[in-house]
Amino acid sequence: MLTMRPRAVADVRPASLRGLAVRLAGRVDAGAAVLVVLPWLVLLADPLWVYASLYRDAWAYTGFFQNLPGYLTAYGDHYSAGRLGMLLPGAAVYALLAPAAANAALHIGVYSVGVLSGYVALGRTVGRRAAFLAMAALGTHAFYLRACGWDYCDGYVIAYFLLGMALATQAARPGWWRAWAAAFGAAAAAILATHVGFATLLIPLAGFFVLTNRLGERHSLEVGGFWAGAGFGGAMAAFALASRLFGGPLVFLLSSFNYIRTFGPESTAQFVHHPRLWAGGAWWLVLPAAAVVGAVVGLLRAAAAYRRGAADRGVAFAAYFQVQLLVIVGLLAVKQLRVELAFLQYWLSASVLAMLPAFLALGGQLRGWANGFTPARFRVQAGVWCLVLVAGCLTADRLHLPGWGAWLPIAAALGCAIAAVLLPQGTRPRLAVGVMVAVLLALVSLSARTQFRMAAALIGVERASRVGRAEAFDDRRKAAFAAALEVARWARDRGPTGTVWFWYDLNAPLAPAYDMAAHTSYHYLQLVSVEFPAIKDDKLYRGDPIWILAKGGTVVVFSEDPAAGDVAVAELRKKHLDPRVEERRAFGRGAVVLTATIVHVPKTEPDQ
C-alpha cells in the first residue's frame, strides 16, 4: 500500500489539474470573453478612438477628472458640476493612474461595461447568440466608439442603462433578488446623476424591470419596487454626500434643473431646424432608421408566431425591444417635425435615445436566425462576424482610401443598413449571409466615420465653424491630449483654481488646441478673451469686469507671435493693471506644440 501511494499521487494530480482546468473553462462565457477583448482589437484598428476630438465641452470634463475638488469648489453652481455619474468614476481612475493610462482605461472601461451589460441583458432575454452578435455590432459602430471615446455623458448614460437592464434580469432570478433590485435602482439613479436630460430613459428601463419580473420568477412587484426605490434613493444620497465632501453643493442636481428651466421657444430656436436642412447628412440616424424597418418586420413575425402558438419567452422580449424602438423614435420624430426639440438632429442625443434601442432591437431581430446554427458553425460565424466588424473600424488613412465615404452617400448607406437588418429575418442561417450582414454593418459604420462632421448637426449655431476647424485636428488628437494635460498640470502647480486665465485668438492656426488646453485646465469660463488681443467692453469672456484680474493671477497667452507678451501687457495696462511678462515656454511635443507667454498680474486690489 505504501509503495502505491506515490504512484497514485503522481497519476491523480495531473488528471485533477486537467479536470479543474476543464471545469474552469466550462464556466467561462466565450461570448463575454471575446467582448472583453473587442475594445483592444478596435484599438489596434484605430489607435485614436480613446482620444476625444477637439470639442470644448468634453475637454472641460477632462479637467474635472484631474482636479475634482478644485472644480466643484469653483464651478459648483454650473450644471456641469452636477454630472457626478461621470465625474466620480473619472476622478477615481485619474487618481489611480497616470493621465495617459487613465484616459485609455476610463474609455475602455465605459465601453466594456456597456457591451458586457448588454450581452447579459440580451442573453437572458432573447438568447446569448443574438446578444453576442448585437453587442459586437454595437461595440464596433462609429457612434458608440465616439460616445465611449470622449469625456462626455453619452457613453456613461448608455453604460448605466445597459447595466440597469442586466441588473433587472438578475433581480428576476431566484436568490438575492432584493439586493439586485436595489442595485438596479442605483443604476437608474446614476443615469439621472449623469445627465438629467436623459431621465426619460427611466421609463423603458422600468418597463423592462417589470417585464423581466413577470416572465421570470414573478417576485412581488411591490417589494421589488420598494427595493429599487431604496437603491435609487440611496445612490442619490451617496452622490449628494460625495458632492458635498468634494466641495460641491449638497443638492447637486439643482444647477442642472435651473439650466433646463431656461429652455424655451426663444432659447432653443437656434438649435432646431427642419429635417430638410440636415437629414441629408444625418449619418447618426442611418442604423436607427434601418432598425425601425426591421422592427416592423420583426413585430409582424412575432404576431404570426403568437397566432401559431409558437411564441415563447424570447419572442415576447424581442417584441418588447421592437416596440420600445418604434415608440421612442416615433415620439422624437413627432417632436422634431413640429420643430420643438432637436433630439434627432443632434448625434449626441440621437446616439443615446435612438441608437441604443436600435441595437437592442437588432438583438431581437437576430434571435431566430442565430439560433438556427449548429454550435460549431455559430462559432465560425461569430469569429468571422467580429473580424469583419473590427476591419470596419480601420481609419480611412490606414486603408489608403482617402475620401472613400463619398462612394457611399447616405441613401446608399441607409439601403445597406436596411439590408443588414432584413437579411437575417428572411433567410436561413448560413455563413455567407452572416458575412454579408457583417460587411454591410461595417460599411455603414465606416461611412459614418469618414463622412460625419459635427458641424453638419450645428446648423445656425455660432460655434459650427469652430467645430469644423477642430475636426481638422482629428489625426492629431493624441498629441493634443498630451499638450493639454501638460498645460493643466502646470496650471494646477501655478495656483489654485480660478487664478490662471487664458487668452488667445480663435482664428489662429492652432486655436482648437488652445481651446482644449484652456478647457482642460479651468473650464471655458476662465478666459480673458478668445479674440486676442481684443477685450470687449472691458469685460472678460464670461462677463466679469476686467478689474477682477486685479485680485492677482496669471494670464497664459497662447500665440506663435514672439511679441504676443508685449501686446498683452500693453492691452492690460490700458485697463489700469500692472502686468509683466515672466517667460515664454512651449507645451507638448511632436504634432502639437503650444507656445505660450506667461504674464503675471500682481494683486492690486485688497481682499474684501
Residue pairs with C-beta under 8 A, 6 or more apart in sequence:
29 128
30 379
31 119
31 123
31 128
31 131
31 132
31 382
32 116
32 119
32 120
34 132
34 136
34 382
34 386
35 112
35 115
35 116
35 119
35 132
35 135
35 136
35 139
36 112
36 116
38 115
38 136
38 139
38 140
38 386
38 390
39 108
39 111
39 112
39 139
40 108
41 386
41 390
42 49
42 139
42 140
42 145
42 390
42 393
43 49
43 50
43 108
44 390
45 390
45 391
45 393
45 394
45 395
45 398
46 145
46 393
46 394
46 395
46 398
47 478
48 395
48 474
48 475
48 477
48 478
49 107
49 145
49 149
49 393
50 103
50 104
50 107
50 108
50 149
51 103
51 149
51 477
51 478
51 480
51 481
52 58
52 59
52 62
52 149
52 150
52 151
52 152
52 477
52 481
53 146
53 150
53 454
53 470
53 471
53 473
53 474
53 477
54 470
54 471
54 473
54 474
54 477
54 480
54 512
54 513
54 515
54 516
55 150
55 454
55 467
55 470
56 463
56 515
56 516
56 519
56 524
57 80
57 152
58 150
58 151
58 152
59 151
59 484
59 515
59 516
59 519
59 520
60 80
60 519
60 520
60 523
60 524
61 80
61 83
61 86
61 87
61 90
61 151
61 152
62 103
62 151
62 484
62 519
62 520
63 71
63 488
63 519
63 520
63 521
63 522
63 523
64 71
64 72
64 80
64 81
64 87
64 90
64 91
65 87
65 90
65 91
65 93
65 94
65 102
65 106
65 151
66 91
66 94
66 99
66 485
66 488
66 492
66 520
67 488
67 492
67 497
68 87
68 88
68 91
68 246
69 246
69 247
70 247
70 492
70 496
70 497
71 81
71 497
71 523
72 81
72 243
72 246
72 247
72 248
73 247
73 248
73 497
74 497
74 498
74 522
74 523
75 81
75 523
75 525
76 243
76 247
76 248
76 249
76 255
77 249
77 255
78 255
78 523
78 525
79 255
79 256
79 258
79 259
80 523
81 87
81 243
81 248
81 249
81 252
81 255
82 193
82 196
82 243
82 248
82 252
82 253
82 254
82 255
82 256
83 153
83 193
83 194
83 195
83 256
84 193
84 194
84 239
84 242
84 243
84 252
85 153
85 156
85 160
85 190
85 191
85 192
85 193
85 194
85 195
85 239
86 151
86 152
86 153
86 156
86 194
88 239
88 242
89 106
89 109
89 156
90 106
90 151
93 102
93 105
93 106
93 109
94 102
94 106
96 102
97 105
99 485
100 481
100 482
100 485
103 481
106 151
107 148
107 149
107 150
107 155
108 148
110 148
110 155
110 156
110 159
111 139
111 144
111 145
111 148
111 155
111 159
113 159
113 162
113 163
114 138
114 139
114 144
114 148
114 155
114 158
114 159
114 162
114 163
115 135
115 136
115 138
115 139
115 162
116 135
116 166
117 159
117 162
117 163
117 165
117 166
118 131
118 134
118 135
118 138
118 162
118 165
118 166
118 359
118 360
118 363
119 128
119 131
119 132
119 135
120 131
120 166
120 169
121 131
121 162
121 165
121 166
121 168
121 169
121 208
122 128
122 130
122 131
122 134
122 135
122 360
122 363
123 131
123 132
124 169
124 212
125 169
125 212
125 313
125 314
125 317
125 318
126 314
126 317
126 318
126 321
126 363
126 364
126 367
127 314
127 367
127 370
127 371
129 366
129 367
129 370
129 371
129 373
129 378
129 382
130 363
130 364
130 366
130 367
130 370
130 371
131 363
132 382
133 363
133 366
133 370
133 382
133 385
134 359
134 360
134 362
134 363
134 366
135 359
135 363
136 382
136 385
136 386
136 389
137 359
137 362
137 389
137 441
138 144
138 359
139 389
140 389
140 390
140 392
140 393
140 441
140 442
140 445
141 287
141 355
141 359
141 441
141 445
141 448
142 283
142 445
142 446
142 448
142 449
142 452
143 284
143 347
143 351
143 355
143 448
144 158
144 351
144 355
145 393
146 347
146 351
147 154
147 155
147 158
147 351
147 352
148 155
148 158
148 159
149 155
152 348
153 194
153 195
153 198
154 348
154 351
154 352
156 190
156 194
157 191
157 194
157 195
157 198
157 201
157 352
158 351
158 352
158 356
160 187
160 188
160 190
160 191
160 194
161 187
161 191
161 201
161 205
161 356
162 356
163 187
163 190
164 184
164 187
164 188
164 191
164 205
165 205
165 208
167 180
167 181
167 183
167 184
167 187
168 184
168 205
168 208
168 209
168 212
168 213
169 212
169 216
170 177
170 180
170 183
171 177
171 178
171 180
171 181
171 183
171 184
171 209
171 212
171 213
171 219
171 224
171 228
172 212
172 213
172 215
172 216
172 217
172 219
173 180
173 216
173 217
174 217
177 217
177 219
177 224
178 223
178 224
178 227
179 227
181 209
181 224
181 225
181 227
181 228
181 231
182 227
182 228
182 230
182 231
182 234
183 231
184 209
184 228
184 231
185 227
185 228
185 229
185 230
185 231
185 232
185 233
185 234
185 235
186 231
186 232
186 234
186 235
188 202
188 205
188 206
188 228
188 231
188 232
189 231
189 232
189 233
189 235
189 236
189 239
190 235
191 198
191 199
191 201
191 202
191 205
192 198
192 199
192 202
192 236
192 253
193 235
193 236
193 239
193 252
193 253
195 256
196 253
196 256
196 257
196 260
197 260
197 349
198 352
198 353
200 353
201 352
201 353
204 324
204 328
204 357
207 320
207 324
208 320
209 224
209 228
210 221
211 316
211 317
211 320
213 219
213 221
213 224
215 313
215 316
215 317
239 252
240 250
240 251
240 252
241 250
243 249
243 250
243 252
244 250
249 255
268 341
268 342
270 460
270 461
271 342
271 345
271 346
271 460
271 461
272 336
272 339
272 340
272 341
272 342
272 345
273 339
273 342
273 345
273 459
273 460
274 339
275 282
275 336
275 337
275 344
275 345
277 459
278 345
278 456
278 457
278 459
279 285
280 410
281 410
281 451
281 452
281 453
281 456
281 457
282 344
282 345
282 347
282 410
282 456
282 457
283 347
283 410
283 413
283 447
283 448
283 451
283 452
284 347
284 350
284 351
284 354
284 355
284 448
284 452
284 457
285 344
285 350
285 354
286 410
286 413
286 414
286 417
286 444
286 448
287 355
287 358
287 359
287 417
287 441
287 444
288 325
288 329
288 350
288 354
288 355
288 357
288 358
289 414
289 417
290 358
290 414
290 417
290 418
290 420
290 421
291 325
291 357
291 358
291 359
291 361
291 362
291 365
291 417
291 421
292 325
292 326
292 329
292 358
293 418
293 421
293 422
294 322
294 361
294 362
294 365
294 418
294 421
294 422
294 425
295 321
295 322
295 323
295 325
295 326
295 361
295 365
296 322
296 326
297 365
297 422
297 425
298 318
298 319
298 322
298 361
298 364
298 365
298 425
299 319
299 322
299 323
299 326
301 368
301 425
302 311
302 315
302 318
302 319
302 322
305 311
305 315
306 315
314 367
317 364
318 363
318 364
318 365
318 367
319 364
320 364
321 357
321 360
321 361
321 363
321 364
322 361
322 364
322 365
324 357
324 360
324 361
325 357
325 358
325 360
325 361
328 353
328 354
328 357
329 344
329 354
329 357
332 341
332 343
332 344
332 350
332 353
332 354
333 344
335 341
335 343
336 342
336 343
336 344
336 345
342 349
343 349
343 350
343 353
343 354
344 350
344 354
345 457
345 459
346 457
347 452
347 454
347 457
362 421
365 421
365 424
365 425
366 424
368 425
369 424
369 425
369 427
369 428
369 429
369 433
370 378
370 424
370 429
371 429
372 428
372 429
373 381
373 429
377 429
377 431
380 431
381 429
381 431
381 434
384 431
384 434
384 435
384 438
385 434
385 435
385 437
385 438
388 435
388 438
388 439
388 442
389 438
389 441
389 442
389 445
391 442
392 441
392 442
392 443
392 445
392 446
393 445
393 446
393 449
394 446
395 449
396 402
396 403
396 404
396 405
396 446
396 449
396 450
397 475
403 450
404 446
404 450
405 446
405 447
405 449
405 450
405 451
406 451
408 416
408 443
408 447
408 451
410 451
413 443
413 444
413 447
413 448
416 440
416 443
416 444
417 440
417 441
417 444
419 440
420 437
420 440
420 441
420 444
423 433
423 436
423 437
423 440
424 433
424 434
424 437
427 433
453 467
453 468
453 471
454 467
454 471
455 464
455 465
455 467
455 468
455 471
458 464
458 467
466 506
466 511
466 512
466 515
469 511
469 512
470 512
470 515
472 512
473 480
473 512
473 513
473 592
476 513
476 591
476 592
479 588
479 589
479 590
479 591
479 592
480 512
480 513
480 516
480 588
480 592
482 588
482 589
482 590
482 592
483 513
483 517
483 587
483 588
483 589
483 592
483 593
483 594
484 513
484 516
484 517
484 519
484 520
484 521
484 588
485 520
486 587
486 588
487 517
487 518
487 520
487 521
487 556
487 587
487 594
487 596
488 517
488 520
488 521
490 587
491 500
491 521
491 522
491 556
492 521
494 500
494 554
495 553
495 554
497 522
498 522
498 526
498 553
499 552
499 553
499 554
500 521
500 522
500 526
500 553
500 554
500 555
500 556
501 522
501 526
501 527
501 528
501 540
501 549
501 553
501 554
501 555
501 556
502 514
502 517
502 518
502 521
502 522
502 526
502 527
502 528
502 555
502 556
502 558
503 527
503 528
503 529
503 532
503 533
503 555
503 556
503 557
503 558
503 568
504 511
504 514
504 515
504 518
504 530
504 532
504 557
504 558
504 559
505 511
505 530
505 531
505 532
505 559
506 515
506 530
506 531
508 514
508 558
508 559
508 560
509 560
510 558
510 560
510 592
510 594
511 530
513 592
513 594
514 558
514 594
515 530
517 558
517 587
517 594
518 524
518 526
518 527
518 556
518 558
524 541
525 541
525 542
527 540
527 541
527 542
528 535
528 540
528 541
528 549
528 555
529 535
529 536
529 540
529 541
530 541
532 557
532 558
532 559
532 564
532 567
532 568
533 564
533 567
533 568
533 571
535 546
535 571
535 575
538 545
538 546
538 575
539 545
539 546
540 546
540 548
540 549
546 575
546 577
547 575
547 576
547 605
549 555
549 572
549 575
549 577
549 601
550 577
550 601
550 603
550 604
550 605
551 603
551 605
551 607
552 601
552 602
552 603
552 604
553 601
554 598
554 599
554 600
554 601
555 568
555 572
555 579
555 598
555 599
555 600
555 601
556 596
556 597
556 598
556 599
557 564
557 565
557 568
557 596
557 597
557 598
557 599
558 594
558 595
558 596
559 595
559 596
559 597
560 595
561 567
562 584
564 597
565 581
565 584
565 597
565 599
566 581
568 579
568 581
568 597
568 599
569 579
569 580
569 581
569 599
572 579
572 599
572 601
573 579
577 601
577 604
578 601
578 602
578 604
579 599
579 600
579 601
579 602
580 599
580 600
580 602
581 597
581 598
581 599
581 600
582 598
582 599
582 600
583 597
583 598
584 595
584 596
584 597
584 598
585 595
585 596
585 598
586 593
586 594
586 595
586 596
587 593
587 594
587 596
588 594
